[in-house]
Amino acid sequence: MQFPRVLFFAVPAVLALAGCGGTVSTPTAVVATAGADATGSTPTAAATAAPTSPPAATQVATAVDLCGLLTAGDLSTVLGGSWAEGQLTSTGGYCHWDSGSQPNDQVITATDARTLEAIKSAAAGSGTDMTVAGHAGYSVRSTTTRLQSTYVDLGGKLLLLEFGTSSSSADDQAHAQALAEIAVGKM
């Protein structure tokens, strides 16, 4: 039985936090580094740090409707194929859309408390700077995990959009930009 690629990385991180007796209030996505491999073994994750001060009143509200950021129609338009509507995980940590065309493909949205600089450092320069609706962003295409991870700075937290890569890095970057623009436009 094959599991969606995203779950190999998102679920162990959430379970590891829960197993330590901690609570998961704002999930932190995992940025894989050189220690990860395509077999699904646990990647080495960048250190996560909570923000040192709460976001200013002009910054993004703490609650983000993760499943309201994209629709199955948005995904079909950008990525092609058919998609189920987004479903929030039972822990509320992220929203996922499952492909009806490719059973192991998913798109996820989540929030991340780290800074964009921390993401860039963890990615060791392997990503692409971008601007999404006036917000700074960074997109990382991993050939190890076969995931395109896009982070958009919302002021106080990052929005993460993640999907499986194709054979074209240019297409993946264009898809990342398009999905991020749609998601941020709905906030």
TASULFEN-V550993 format. One record per residue. N is the residue number from 0. SS is DSSP state (h for helix, s for strand, l for the rest). BURIAL is # if it has 9 or more other C-alpha atoms within 8 Angstrom, else .. D_CENTER is the distance of its C-alpha to the mean C-alpha in Angstrom with 2 decimals. Layout:
# TASULFEN-V550993
n ss burial d_center
N SS BURIAL D_CENTER
N SS BURIAL D_CENTER
This chain:
# TASULFEN-V550993
n ss burial d_center
0 l . 23.85
1 l . 20.49
2 l . 17.25
3 l # 14.02
4 l # 12.38
5 l # 9.05
6 h # 11.44
7 h # 13.19
8 h # 10.69
9 h # 9.21
10 h . 12.73
11 h # 14.80
12 h # 13.12
13 h # 13.81
14 h . 17.21
15 h . 18.13
16 h # 17.79
17 h # 19.74
18 h . 22.29
19 l . 23.13
20 l . 24.22
21 l . 21.53
22 l . 19.79
23 l # 16.15
24 l . 16.23
25 l . 13.00
26 l # 10.46
27 l # 9.18
28 l # 6.36
29 l # 8.40
30 l # 9.07
31 s # 11.77
32 l # 15.04
33 l . 18.33
34 l . 19.03
35 l # 16.76
36 l # 18.25
37 l . 17.75
38 l . 19.74
39 l # 17.02
40 l . 18.59
41 l . 16.72
42 l # 15.20
43 l # 16.47
44 s # 13.94
45 l # 14.42
46 l . 16.40
47 l . 14.86
48 l . 17.06
49 l . 17.45
50 l . 18.51
51 l . 22.28
52 l . 23.12
53 l . 21.93
54 l # 20.62
55 l . 23.54
56 l . 24.64
57 l . 23.60
58 l # 19.96
59 l # 17.33
60 l . 18.41
61 l . 16.93
62 l . 16.29
63 l . 13.63
64 l . 14.18
65 h # 10.70
66 h # 12.65
67 h . 14.79
68 l # 12.42
69 l # 12.87
70 l # 15.77
71 h # 16.81
72 h . 19.06
73 h # 16.45
74 h # 14.72
75 h # 18.26
76 h . 19.25
77 h # 16.52
78 h . 15.91
79 l . 19.24
80 l . 20.30
81 l # 20.17
82 s # 17.35
83 l # 17.79
84 l . 16.87
85 l # 13.80
86 s . 14.60
87 s # 13.60
88 l # 13.80
89 l . 17.15
90 l . 15.94
91 l . 14.01
92 l # 10.97
93 l # 8.52
94 s # 9.61
95 s # 9.95
96 s # 12.17
97 s # 14.46
98 s # 16.32
99 l # 20.05
100 l . 20.88
101 l . 19.03
102 l . 18.98
103 l # 16.42
104 l # 13.74
105 s # 10.87
106 s # 8.21
107 s # 5.77
108 s # 5.15
109 s # 5.51
110 s # 7.46
111 s # 8.36
112 l # 12.12
113 l # 12.45
114 l # 13.81
115 h # 12.83
116 h . 15.84
117 h # 14.70
118 h # 11.57
119 h # 14.15
120 h . 16.58
121 h # 14.54
122 l # 13.77
123 l . 17.56
124 l . 17.75
125 l . 16.16
126 s # 13.88
127 s . 14.93
128 s . 15.56
129 s # 15.19
130 s . 16.27
131 s # 14.75
132 l . 17.49
133 l . 19.01
134 s # 16.00
135 s # 15.21
136 s # 12.04
137 s # 11.14
138 s # 9.81
139 s # 10.24
140 s # 11.66
141 s . 12.64
142 l . 15.81
143 l . 15.93
144 l # 12.90
145 l # 13.03
146 s # 9.33
147 s # 8.34
148 s # 5.35
149 s # 6.12
150 s # 6.81
151 s # 9.63
152 s # 12.30
153 l # 13.66
154 l . 16.41
155 l # 16.12
156 l # 12.37
157 s # 9.19
158 s # 7.01
159 s # 3.27
160 s # 3.59
161 s # 4.03
162 s # 7.75
163 s # 10.84
164 l # 12.97
165 l . 16.45
166 l . 19.59
167 l . 19.26
168 h # 17.14
169 h . 18.57
170 h . 17.52
171 h # 13.89
172 h # 13.91
173 h . 15.78
174 h # 13.49
175 h # 10.44
176 h # 12.96
177 h # 14.32
178 h # 11.34
179 h # 10.37
180 h # 14.13
181 h # 14.47
182 h # 11.87
183 h # 13.31
184 h . 16.70
185 l . 16.53
186 l . 16.06
